[in-house]
Amino acid sequence: MANEKIEDIEDEFLGAELGDSRRAQRLLRLAKSMANKP
């Protein structure tokens, strides 16, 4: 049972990391598009 809890926690951390990287990529794209505008 303890192992299952550890896996759940790992899944949450992985999900958070994936979400952060996606958010970072979106911000990067937004910054680039704003820089391209005169």
N, C-alpha and C positions, 0 to 999 in steps of 0.2 A: 504493500500500500504506500509505503514511503517513496518507493521508486516512481510510482505513478504521479505523485505530487511533484517530484523533482522534474519529471518530463513536462508536466503542465507549466511549471515555472519557466523551463527552458523555452517552451513554445511561445510563452508570452514575451520573453526577451527577444526571441527571433522576430516575432511579429512587430515589436517596437522598433527594432533595428531596420527592418524592411520599410516600415512606415516612415522612419526618419530619412532614409536614403531617398525615398520617393519624394518626400517633401523638399529635401535639399535640391534634387534635380529640378523640381518645379520652380523653386526660387531662382535657381541658376538660369533656367530658360527665361523666366520673367525679367531678370536683370539684363540678360542679353537683348531681349526684344525692346526693353526700355532704352538701352544704350544705342540701339540702331535708329531710334526715332530722333529727328533733328531737334 
